[in-house]
């Protein structure tokens, strides 16, 4: 899973660079999916759901499809950043969360 995450991260970075998008936007938005961690402070179960929703590839895939269908270049850029974040997390061992415990993931206990 870590190698797959690294591959997703690398692919997202390569496509992002190929499309000549802004690197400062990449750095600014790279960690945006981690906003779900704040939901843990309110409710651990809801935090797990929010985290998992923002850390699966379904979201960026749907966004990428919409960006192609409706010619939204920023959506393509945003989807690539989102893919990069997910790949980065998987590469370092962060997985999807089990309900109520931030440190237990489908990959390992953190």
Steps between C-alpha positions, in 0.01 A plus 500: 500500500787737569652441156160551340462825695842615380397419142178703535697791647761487225239471222303796639816712523612407148161577344474820704840613374422393143184714505716788625286583801622731773725335760411754766134397465612136529684571825219719633232234445697179554381448857137619457345150544642491852239755603295190582723452803326801656172309492659250742505775762121525474412135456745211446252287307408789267871580475571151371228529239616846389863388485415192296284698257789737432764227484357264240563541129128511419479875568788608278391255228151652494646849502737414217211360296296815562797717406526326164124499442456868578846635404594612851881532498517591869309182585766298318770678696314448828438130424872444431591666831242284674646184339848612606386539861339157507810343344726679747294377795503140376873519430575585863256243635185697573190310406127535532380541858295265708208668680593684815876444504725724293806281552352177364494475122443231239876494445637500853475642848674839504 
